[in-house]
Amino acid sequence: MIIFLVLDDVRNPVNAESFLGGFDWFDPGTVIIITSRDKHALLQCRVSEIYEVKKLDDEEALKLFSASAFGKVLPENAYQKVSEMVVKYANGNAKALSCYGAKLKGKTPEEMEAEFLKHKRSPPSDIVELFKSSYDELSDNEKNIFLDIACFFSGKSVEHVDQALQGRGLFVSIGIQYLSEKSLVTKTGDRVEMHELIQDVARKILDQEVENGKGHRLCGAHCIQHLLEFKETKSNENVEGISPDVAGLNIFVNPVSLSDTHSIQPLQEDEKKNSNGKRKIVLEEIESISLDVTGLNFVVNPEAFQTMCNLRLLKVYSSGPEQHPGLGLQKGLVSLPP
């Protein structure tokens, strides 16, 4: 029997073979096309040739977004800037371009930009589902590596990630390879990268975990603020890493309060010193901290980290905050490749 058959979005090759009754049942001349976001699944299906669907180039992407948002081939000049922002962010993903086009339709340029930035911070459900189905199929090992890369390590070398995650019981190299096969990360030379759109989806997942009191990683100022303002201190007990962009949140870190009361305190714009309402956080559980304090008058003092007995990674990105000379001698810290 000769047939032409298309199996779309195959995730489990065993199910595909069971449906067909075995790939060897069909006569010569039969054509079976299988689509999947998982390259490994295609290999397990014993396909004779793999064709990787290329992402849209900028010109094609702009036309698709314009058709969805404006019903035109190209946007008007007033909408050119925001259209290019969306195109760059979607990274050639046709589904994302169509989704954002539909959500931004009928707005002024200013309204469109504001709405886009809002959705960028908290991706809409149809964008999240675009990647979450792949995330849900990951093992715990790959899920942890995926979230750690999104929060801490995009653009870093595989060696860097491997060393940073030592002691967590994670199989980093094989996990990154599997994530690459599922198109969740890309490897460029010895570095692992995650596109901004996927990172934002990952951070949405992390936000949901924190809101449910299950978060192990804190990414972004809004996520940090949620934890610091949470009424139940038990939600802080599982924190393993913090990576805030503190430019979006005013935080006063008091070395004395950190070492004596294990507290971190957010301040309002007009506050200059500590006030009441401290929120507890179990600092002994934190393994990694990444702070972006560029442009801020921020003093890094090793006393602030004395109680963090499990802290192994401390990175401070800045234009030159004052740092205590003993900071690099913090017990337990490891030197990582760039």
C-alpha positions in Angstrom: 0.0 0.0 0.0 1.4 3.4 -1.0 0.2 6.4 0.9 1.1 10.1 1.6 0.8 10.8 5.3 1.6 13.8 7.5 2.0 13.5 11.3 2.1 16.9 12.9 3.8 17.9 16.1 5.1 14.5 17.1 6.5 14.5 20.6 6.7 10.8 21.4 8.1 8.6 18.6 6.6 5.5 20.2 3.1 6.9 19.8 3.8 7.7 16.1 5.0 4.2 15.4 2.1 2.6 17.3 -0.3 4.7 15.3 1.2 3.6 12.0 1.7 0.0 13.1 5.4 0.2 12.4 7.3 2.3 9.8 8.2 -0.8 7.8 4.7 -1.8 6.8 4.3 0.5 3.8 5.3 -0.2 0.2 8.1 1.7 -1.6 6.9 5.0 -2.8 5.1 5.8 0.4 5.8 9.3 1.8 5.5 10.0 5.5 6.2 13.6 6.7 6.7 14.1 10.4 6.8 17.5 12.0 8.2 18.0 15.5 9.9 20.6 17.7 12.2 17.9 19.0 15.0 16.8 16.7 15.7 13.7 18.8 12.2 12.5 18.3 12.7 12.7 14.5 15.9 10.7 14.8 14.0 8.0 16.8 11.4 7.8 14.1 14.3 6.9 11.7 13.5 9.6 9.2 15.6 9.6 6.1 16.0 13.3 5.9 15.6 16.2 8.3 14.5 19.6 7.0 14.9 22.4 9.6 12.3 25.1 9.1 14.0 28.4 8.9 12.8 31.4 10.9 11.4 34.3 9.0 13.9 37.0 7.9 13.2 40.6 9.0 11.5 41.5 5.8 9.1 38.5 5.9 8.5 39.0 9.6 7.6 42.7 9.2 5.1 41.8 6.4 3.5 39.1 8.6 3.2 41.4 11.6 1.9 44.3 9.5 -0.8 42.0 7.9 -1.9 40.9 11.4 -1.8 44.3 13.1 -2.8 46.7 10.3 -4.2 44.6 7.4 -1.4 46.0 5.2 1.7 44.7 3.6 3.9 47.3 5.5 3.2 49.5 8.5 2.8 53.3 8.1 5.8 55.4 9.1 4.3 56.3 12.5 4.2 52.6 13.4 7.6 51.7 12.0 9.5 51.9 15.3 7.2 49.7 17.3 6.8 47.3 14.5 10.5 46.8 14.3 10.6 46.3 18.1 8.1 43.5 17.8 9.9 41.9 14.8 13.2 41.9 16.6 11.6 40.4 19.8 9.7 37.7 17.9 13.0 36.5 16.3 11.3 35.2 13.1 8.6 33.2 15.0 5.5 33.3 12.9 3.2 32.4 15.7 4.5 35.1 18.0 4.3 37.7 15.2 0.7 36.9 14.5 -0.2 36.8 18.2 1.3 40.2 18.9 -0.2 41.6 15.8 -3.6 40.6 16.9 -3.2 41.9 20.4 -1.8 45.3 19.3 -4.3 45.9 16.5 -6.3 49.1 16.6 -4.0 51.2 18.8 -2.1 54.4 18.4 1.7 54.1 18.1 2.1 55.2 21.7 -0.5 52.8 23.0 0.9 50.0 20.9 4.4 50.4 22.3 3.1 50.5 25.9 0.9 47.4 25.3 3.9 45.6 23.7 6.2 46.3 26.7 3.4 45.1 29.1 3.1 41.8 27.2 6.9 41.5 27.0 7.1 41.7 30.8 4.3 39.2 31.2 3.8 37.2 28.0 0.2 36.4 27.1 -1.0 32.9 27.6 -0.9 31.8 23.9 2.8 32.9 23.7 3.5 31.0 27.0 1.8 27.9 25.7 3.8 28.0 22.5 6.9 27.0 24.6 5.4 25.6 27.8 4.3 22.4 26.1 7.9 21.7 25.3 8.9 22.7 28.8 6.4 20.4 30.4 7.9 17.4 28.6 11.3 18.0 30.1 12.8 15.9 32.9 13.5 17.6 36.2 17.2 17.8 35.2 16.4 19.7 31.9 13.8 21.9 33.6 16.3 23.1 36.2 19.0 23.7 33.6 16.5 25.6 31.4 15.4 27.9 34.2 18.9 28.5 35.4 20.0 29.5 31.9 17.0 31.8 31.5 17.7 33.4 34.8 21.5 33.4 35.1 23.5 32.0 32.3 22.3 32.9 28.8 25.4 33.9 26.8 27.8 32.1 29.1 30.1 29.2 28.2 29.0 25.6 28.8 32.0 25.3 31.1 30.8 28.3 33.1 27.3 26.8 33.5 28.7 23.4 34.4 31.0 24.7 37.2 28.3 27.1 38.5 25.8 24.2 38.9 28.2 21.8 40.4 26.8 20.3 43.6 23.2 20.5 42.4 23.3 17.0 41.0 22.5 18.3 37.4 23.9 16.7 34.3 24.6 20.0 32.5 26.3 19.1 29.2 23.7 16.4 28.2 20.9 18.7 29.5 22.0 21.6 27.3 22.3 19.2 24.3 18.7 18.1 24.9 17.4 21.6 25.3 19.2 22.5 22.0 17.4 19.6 20.2 14.1 21.0 21.5 15.0 24.5 20.2 14.8 26.0 23.6 18.5 27.1 23.6 21.1 27.5 20.9 24.8 26.7 21.1 27.1 29.1 19.4 30.7 27.8 19.7 31.2 27.0 23.4 28.4 29.3 24.6 24.8 28.6 25.3 22.2 31.2 24.4 18.5 31.7 25.0 16.5 34.1 23.0 14.8 37.0 24.8 11.3 35.8 24.0 12.0 32.3 25.5 13.7 33.9 28.5 10.6 36.0 29.2 8.4 32.9 29.0 10.8 31.1 31.4 10.6 34.0 33.8 6.8 33.9 33.6 7.0 30.3 34.7 9.4 31.4 37.5 7.0 34.2 38.6 4.2 31.6 38.9 6.4 29.4 41.1 7.2 32.3 43.4 3.6 33.3 43.6 2.8 29.7 44.7 5.5 29.8 47.3 7.6 27.2 45.4 10.2 29.5 43.7 13.9 28.5 43.9 15.1 31.4 41.7 14.3 35.1 41.8 14.6 36.8 38.4 13.7 40.5 37.9 12.8 43.3 40.3 9.1 42.6 40.3 9.8 38.9 41.3 12.1 40.0 44.1 9.6 42.6 45.4 6.9 39.9 45.5 9.0 37.7 47.7 10.1 40.6 50.0 6.5 41.7 50.5 5.1 38.2 50.9 3.4 37.8 54.2 4.4 34.2 54.8 8.2 33.7 55.4 8.0 30.0 54.5 7.8 31.1 50.8 11.5 32.1 51.1 12.9 28.8 52.4 13.7 27.3 49.0 15.5 30.2 47.4 18.7 29.1 45.6 19.5 32.0 43.4 18.8 35.7 42.9 19.3 37.6 39.7 17.5 41.0 40.0 17.9 44.0 37.8 17.9 46.3 40.8 17.5 49.4 38.6 13.8 48.5 38.6 13.5 48.2 42.4 15.0 50.3 45.2 16.6 47.9 47.7 18.6 48.9 50.7 20.9 46.0 51.8 22.1 46.4 55.3 25.1 44.1 56.2 24.1 44.2 59.9 20.5 43.2 59.3 21.6 40.5 56.9 23.9 38.9 59.3 21.8 39.4 62.4 18.2 39.1 61.3 18.5 37.6 57.8 16.4 40.4 56.3 16.4 42.3 53.0 14.3 45.4 52.9 12.8 47.4 49.9 12.6 51.2 50.4 10.3 53.7 48.8 11.8 56.5 46.6 11.9 59.1 49.4 13.3 56.8 52.2 16.9 57.1 53.2 17.2 54.6 56.0 15.8 51.3 57.3 12.2 51.2 58.4 9.8 48.6 59.8 8.2 45.8 57.9 11.3 43.6 57.2 10.7 40.3 55.4 12.8 37.3 56.3 14.7 35.3 53.8 16.8 32.1 54.6 20.1 33.2 53.2 21.8 29.9 54.0 19.9 28.4 51.1 21.1 30.9 48.5 23.8 29.5 46.1 24.2 32.2 43.5 23.6 36.0 43.3 23.8 38.2 40.2 23.4 41.9 40.7 23.2 44.6 38.0 23.9 47.9 39.9 25.1 49.9 36.9 24.7 53.6 37.5 23.7 53.1 41.1 25.6 54.3 44.2 25.9 50.8 45.6 28.5 49.6 48.1 29.3 45.9 48.1 30.5 44.7 51.5 31.5 41.1 52.3 29.8 41.4 55.7 26.5 41.2 53.9 27.2 37.7 52.7 28.7 36.2 55.9 25.7 34.0 56.7 25.4 32.7 53.1 27.3 29.5 53.8 26.2 27.9 50.5 27.0 30.9 48.3 29.2 29.8 45.4 28.6 32.3 42.7 28.6 36.1 43.2 28.5 38.4 40.2 28.2 42.2 40.3 27.7 44.0 37.0 28.4 47.7 37.4 30.1 50.9 36.1 32.2 50.7 39.2 30.5 50.5 42.6 32.8 50.6 45.7 33.8 47.1 46.6 35.5 45.9 49.8 38.9 44.3 49.0 38.0 41.2 51.0 35.0 40.5 48.8 36.8 38.0 46.6 38.0 36.1 49.7 34.5 35.1 50.6 34.6 31.5 51.8 33.1 29.0 49.3 33.1 31.2 46.2 34.5 29.6 43.0 36.2 31.2 40.1 34.3 30.7 36.9 35.2 31.0 33.2 33.6 34.0 31.4 
